[in-house]
């Protein structure tokens, strides 16, 4: 049961559901999460899952984000440039 304070705020999304009996009821569901962004250029990251932490716990660590240096933190372009600059220094 959702508490009255949560139904008045918009932290939960309101979804109108039609029941088998024909009534329309409101279900309160969490809002979708935003995509992970690159820490350097703020571009959306590819191959990084976006879900609630409870759902992410069902997946292995290697399924949640790329298995490479700076995977899940930087985009491939920025991580490639950072690795090159560290190798040259």
C-alpha positions, 0 to 999 in steps of 0.5 A: 500500500502506498502511503498518502504522502507518496501519492501526493508527490510526483516522485512516483509515476502515475500509471492508469491501469484497466482492471479485468472488471473494467475499472480504471485504477492508478498504479504508482511506479518508479520513474525510469532512470536516466542513462549513464553519462561519460564523466569527461564529455557528458555523452550517453554511455553505450552498453551500460544498463539503466535500471533500479539498483534492486534489478541490477543486483540480479545481473553479473558485474560484467553484464552491467558495464563494459569490461575494459579500463574506465568501463562505465565511467568514460565513453570509448573515445575519451577512454582511448584518448586518456590511455594514449596520453598516459602511455605517452607521458 
